[in-house]
Amino acid sequence: MAKEKILLAYSGGLDTSIIIPWLLEHYDCEVIAMAGEVGIGIDRQFLIDKALKCGASACYVEDISEEFISDFVIPTMKAGAVYEGKYLLGTSFARPVIAKRMVEIAKREGCTTIAHGCTGKGNDQVRFELTIKALAPEMKIIAPWRIWDIKSRDEEIDYANARGIPVPVTKENNYSMDENLWHLSHEGMDLENPANEPDYDKILKLMTSPEKAPQVPEYVEIEFLQGTPVKVNGKDVDPVTMIKTLNEIAGRNGVGIVDMVENRLVGMKSRGVYETPGGTVLYAAHRELELLTLDRETMHYKDMVAIRFAELVYYGQWFHPLREALSAFVDQTQQTVTGTVKLKLYKGNCFPAGTISPFSLYDEEIATFAEDDVYDQADAGGFINCFGLPTKVVAQMKKRNDLL
């Protein structure tokens, strides 16, 4: 009988480097590796050579950067989705786009099983597996971290060393990091204690710290068309180039550091430091434009939708019908979110510095403190009487019953 084919989500990092030999040692199988290029500049040949040396029969390196930004990042940004008020979901929406391509290659190669290197404590196992279940419900899944005898990253390093497998970490420096075009996350080591201040000079890779940022502010202009960013500083840019450009601009100004303790889906709290320079600026600019172009009721309702949208993305439910339905709602709200936003970046801060739109709902003649002919201030008295009537009725009831 032909050996079973297993497709492995491969990064060349510590976990996936040792999973290839582990699978070969524990299953009568052929391992096909697949790495998703999500904008970090993968050395394609190096990764292929390493996977083959570890025992894989083939290795795909798939450039999915544009799909990642256009089909996952931008829709989430348009929704204004931020998990627990801080996390811009950098790892969360990278997993479904990678898993989607994994399913495509697994079907093409005749694989019956997909394996991944996510730990049993993390969120990524859910994100990978829910995507597989949504797109290939017949596919089996192997998650070594949930079944093998290895208990720690130090033991992983020992396993790799015993088999002559080079890994990119040491026992002295083994932060758990995930990088893509949108962000870079840092977890583990001294960050596991929330009382410890991060050593930014040691961990930051995409940006400088606010303390070392320039002494003068830098301005950036972003133009949107129906909620989608299309220009930076007046230049047309494709989605990937846009994020790279904003990462450089925001990164050198120390904008985009998030240090948070978050609630993982699996029930525990975890502490991470995230670098999201370009994304932070993009979210800020989009919000300023919405404040100018969306009416109050739509914007406030959309803010509630954003919380649920962020949860769906964080929980790995990108291909859930509810996420798709919420995206349809968001797209409808974006019909007038067109215009240009200027931001001032200075030492970790991102300030609005002017917004214009042909669909602006701001009317200076109505809002002015000067004399005007379009707003009768006497009308406010009747409005307050009607609006406050329920409050007045409750107060009268309390007074009758000596509760006031």
C-alpha positions in Angstrom: 0.0 0.0 0.0 1.1 3.5 -0.7 2.3 5.5 2.3 -0.1 8.0 3.8 0.6 11.6 2.7 0.7 14.2 5.4 0.9 17.9 4.6 2.7 19.9 7.3 2.3 23.6 8.0 6.0 24.5 7.9 7.9 27.6 8.9 11.4 26.3 9.5 11.2 27.3 13.1 11.8 25.2 16.1 8.4 23.4 16.3 8.0 22.5 12.6 11.7 21.7 12.1 11.4 18.7 14.5 7.9 17.7 13.5 9.1 16.4 10.1 11.3 13.7 11.7 8.8 13.1 14.4 6.1 12.3 11.9 8.4 10.0 10.0 9.3 8.2 13.2 5.8 7.7 14.4 3.7 7.2 11.1 4.2 5.2 8.0 4.0 8.3 5.9 5.4 10.8 3.4 5.6 14.4 4.6 5.0 17.3 2.3 5.9 20.7 3.8 4.2 24.0 3.0 5.3 27.4 4.1 3.0 30.5 3.6 4.9 33.6 2.6 2.9 36.4 4.3 5.3 39.2 3.6 8.4 38.5 5.7 10.8 37.9 2.9 11.3 34.1 3.2 14.5 32.7 1.8 12.7 30.2 -0.4 15.6 28.0 -1.3 16.9 27.9 2.2 13.5 26.8 3.5 13.1 24.1 0.8 16.6 22.7 1.4 16.0 22.6 5.2 12.7 20.8 4.9 14.1 18.2 2.5 17.1 17.7 4.8 14.7 17.1 7.7 13.0 14.4 5.7 10.2 16.0 3.8 9.6 14.7 0.3 8.7 18.1 -1.1 8.3 21.6 0.2 6.0 24.3 -1.2 6.7 28.0 -0.4 3.6 29.9 -1.4 3.5 33.7 -1.7 0.1 34.6 -0.3 1.0 38.2 0.8 -1.4 40.0 -1.4 -4.3 37.7 -0.6 -3.5 38.1 3.1 -3.7 41.9 3.0 -6.5 42.3 0.5 -8.9 39.5 1.6 -8.1 39.2 5.3 -6.4 42.3 6.7 -8.3 45.1 4.9 -11.8 43.6 5.6 -10.9 43.4 9.3 -9.5 46.9 9.4 -12.7 48.2 7.7 -14.7 46.5 10.4 -12.6 48.4 13.0 -12.0 45.0 14.7 -9.6 45.1 17.7 -9.5 42.3 20.2 -9.9 43.4 23.8 -9.3 47.0 22.7 -5.6 46.5 22.0 -4.7 43.6 19.7 -4.8 44.2 16.0 -5.1 40.5 15.2 -1.9 40.0 13.4 -1.5 36.3 14.0 -5.2 35.7 14.1 -6.0 36.4 10.4 -2.7 35.1 9.1 -3.6 31.5 10.1 -6.8 31.1 8.0 -5.1 32.4 4.8 -2.2 29.9 5.3 -4.6 27.1 6.2 -6.7 27.9 3.1 -3.6 27.4 0.9 -2.7 24.3 2.8 -6.0 22.7 2.0 -5.6 23.6 -1.6 -2.2 21.9 -1.8 -3.2 18.9 0.3 -6.1 18.2 -2.1 -3.8 18.6 -5.1 -1.2 16.2 -3.6 -3.7 13.6 -2.5 -3.0 14.1 1.2 -5.4 12.6 3.7 -4.0 14.4 6.7 -2.8 17.9 7.6 -0.4 18.5 10.5 0.6 21.7 12.3 3.0 22.7 15.1 0.7 24.7 17.3 0.8 24.0 21.0 -2.1 22.7 23.0 -2.2 25.9 25.0 -2.5 28.4 22.2 -5.1 29.9 19.9 -3.5 28.9 16.6 -4.4 25.3 16.8 -8.1 26.4 16.7 -7.5 28.8 13.8 -5.8 26.2 11.7 -8.2 23.4 12.4 -11.4 25.4 12.1 -10.3 26.5 8.6 -9.5 22.9 7.7 -12.9 21.8 8.9 -14.6 24.6 7.0 -12.8 23.9 3.7 -12.0 20.2 3.9 -14.2 18.5 6.5 -13.0 15.0 5.4 -9.3 15.8 6.2 -7.6 14.2 9.2 -5.6 16.5 11.5 -2.4 15.7 13.5 -1.3 18.1 16.2 2.0 16.7 17.7 2.1 19.0 20.7 -1.1 17.4 21.9 0.2 13.8 21.7 4.0 13.7 21.9 6.2 13.3 25.0 8.0 16.6 24.5 6.9 19.0 27.2 8.9 22.2 26.7 10.9 24.3 24.2 14.1 23.3 25.9 13.2 19.6 25.2 12.4 20.5 21.6 15.9 22.0 21.3 17.4 18.8 22.8 15.4 16.7 20.3 16.7 18.8 17.4 20.3 18.7 18.5 20.2 14.9 18.9 19.2 14.6 15.2 21.5 17.3 13.9 18.6 19.7 13.0 19.6 23.4 13.1 17.1 25.6 14.8 16.9 29.4 15.0 16.8 29.6 18.8 18.8 28.7 21.9 17.9 27.9 25.4 19.1 31.4 26.4 17.1 33.2 23.7 13.9 31.4 22.8 11.2 33.9 22.6 8.1 32.6 20.8 7.7 35.0 17.8 5.3 35.1 14.9 6.0 37.5 12.1 4.1 38.6 9.0 3.8 41.7 6.9 1.2 43.1 9.4 3.0 42.5 12.7 5.5 40.7 14.9 4.6 39.1 18.2 6.8 38.3 21.2 5.9 35.8 23.9 7.7 33.8 26.5 10.9 34.1 28.7 10.8 37.3 30.8 7.5 38.4 29.2 5.7 35.6 31.0 5.7 37.7 34.1 3.4 40.7 33.6 5.3 42.6 36.2 8.4 42.8 33.9 8.8 45.8 31.6 9.8 44.7 28.1 13.3 45.4 27.0 12.4 47.1 23.7 16.1 47.5 22.7 16.3 43.7 22.9 13.1 42.5 21.3 11.9 45.1 18.8 12.6 44.1 15.2 10.2 46.1 13.0 10.5 49.4 14.7 12.4 51.7 17.0 11.4 52.5 20.6 9.6 55.8 21.1 12.6 57.0 23.2 14.9 56.6 20.2 12.5 58.0 17.6 13.2 61.3 15.8 12.9 64.5 17.8 10.7 66.0 15.1 7.2 64.8 14.0 6.6 63.2 10.6 3.3 63.5 8.7 1.7 60.9 6.5 -1.4 61.1 4.3 -3.6 58.1 3.5 -6.3 58.1 0.9 -9.3 55.8 1.1 -11.9 54.7 -1.4 -15.0 53.1 0.2 -13.0 52.2 3.2 -10.1 50.6 1.4 -6.7 52.5 1.5 -5.4 53.2 -2.0 -2.8 55.9 -1.7 0.0 56.8 0.7 1.4 60.4 0.5 -0.4 60.9 -2.8 1.1 57.8 -4.5 -1.0 54.9 -5.8 0.2 51.7 -4.1 -0.7 48.0 -4.1 -1.9 46.5 -0.8 1.5 44.8 0.0 3.5 47.9 -0.8 1.2 50.1 1.2 1.7 48.0 4.4 5.5 47.9 3.8 5.6 51.7 3.3 3.5 52.4 6.4 5.6 50.0 8.5 8.7 51.9 7.6 7.1 55.3 8.3 5.4 54.4 11.6 8.3 52.1 12.6 10.9 54.8 12.6 8.6 57.0 14.7 8.0 54.3 17.4 4.3 54.0 16.6 2.7 50.6 17.0 3.8 48.9 20.2 1.2 47.0 22.2 2.0 45.3 25.5 -1.0 43.4 26.8 -2.4 40.5 28.9 -5.1 38.9 26.8 -7.7 36.2 27.2 -6.9 33.3 25.0 -9.7 31.3 23.5 -8.6 28.1 25.4 -9.3 29.8 28.7 -6.0 31.1 30.1 -4.5 34.6 30.1 -1.3 35.2 28.2 1.1 38.2 27.9 2.5 39.3 24.6 4.2 42.3 23.0 3.1 43.1 19.5 4.8 45.4 16.9 2.2 46.6 14.4 3.5 49.9 13.1 1.7 50.3 9.7 -1.4 48.7 11.0 -1.7 51.1 13.9 -1.5 54.1 11.5 -4.0 52.5 9.1 -6.6 51.8 11.8 -6.2 55.4 13.2 -6.6 57.0 9.8 -9.7 54.8 8.9 -11.3 55.7 12.2 -10.8 59.5 11.6 -12.5 59.2 8.2 -15.4 57.2 9.6 -15.9 59.9 12.3 -16.4 62.4 9.5 -18.5 60.4 7.1 -20.7 58.0 9.1 -23.9 59.0 10.9 -24.1 58.5 14.6 -26.5 55.5 14.6 -24.5 53.6 12.0 -21.2 54.3 13.6 -22.3 53.3 17.1 -23.9 50.1 15.8 -20.7 49.3 13.8 -18.7 49.7 16.9 -20.7 46.9 18.5 -20.2 44.8 15.4 -16.5 45.4 15.6 -16.2 43.7 19.0 -18.0 40.6 17.7 -16.0 40.7 14.4 -12.7 40.8 16.4 -13.8 37.8 18.5 -14.6 35.8 15.4 -11.2 36.5 13.9 -9.4 35.8 17.2 -11.3 32.6 17.7 -10.4 31.3 14.2 -13.9 31.6 12.8 -13.0 33.5 9.6 -15.0 31.1 7.4 -18.0 31.2 9.8 -21.3 32.4 8.2 -21.6 35.1 10.9 -18.2 36.6 9.9 -19.2 36.6 6.3 -22.5 38.3 7.1 -20.9 40.9 9.3 -18.4 41.7 6.5 -21.4 42.3 4.2 -22.8 44.8 6.8 -19.4 46.5 7.1 -19.0 46.8 3.3 -22.4 48.6 3.2 -21.3 51.1 5.8 -18.2 51.9 3.8 -19.9 53.3 0.7 -19.1 56.8 1.8 -15.9 56.2 3.7 -13.9 58.0 1.0 -11.3 60.7 1.5 -7.9 61.6 2.7 -6.6 61.6 6.3 -3.4 63.3 7.5 -1.7 62.0 10.6 1.2 63.4 12.7 3.6 60.7 14.1 5.8 61.6 17.0 7.6 59.3 19.4 5.1 56.5 19.6 2.0 58.8 19.2 -0.3 59.1 16.3 -2.3 62.3 16.1 -5.0 63.4 13.6 -3.8 66.3 11.5 -6.7 66.9 9.1 -9.4 64.9 7.3 -11.3 65.7 4.1 -14.0 63.8 2.3 -16.6 64.6 -0.4 -19.1 62.7 1.8 -18.3 64.7 5.0 -21.3 65.0 7.3 -19.7 67.8 9.2 -21.5 71.1 8.5 -19.5 74.1 9.8 -22.5 76.4 9.4 -24.5 74.2 11.8 -21.7 73.4 14.2 -20.3 76.9 14.6 -20.3 78.8 17.9 -20.8 82.0 15.9 -24.1 83.4 14.9 -26.0 81.3 12.3 -29.3 81.2 10.5 -29.8 77.4 10.2 -30.1 76.2 13.8 -32.8 77.6 16.2 -31.4 77.0 19.7 -35.0 77.4 21.1 -35.8 74.1 19.5 -33.5 72.3 21.9 -36.0 72.9 24.8 -38.7 70.8 23.2 -36.3 68.1 22.2 -35.0 67.8 25.8 -38.6 67.6 27.2 -39.5 64.7 24.8 -36.1 62.9 25.2 -36.2 63.3 29.0 -39.8 62.4 29.5 -39.1 58.7 30.5 -36.5 60.0 33.0 -39.0 62.4 34.5 -41.7 59.8 34.8 -39.4 57.4 36.7 -38.4 60.3 39.0 -42.1 61.1 39.7 -42.8 57.5 40.6 -39.9 57.4 43.0 -41.1 60.6 44.6 -44.6 59.2 45.1 -43.2 56.2 46.9 -40.6 58.1 49.0 -37.8 56.5 47.0 -36.3 59.8 45.9 
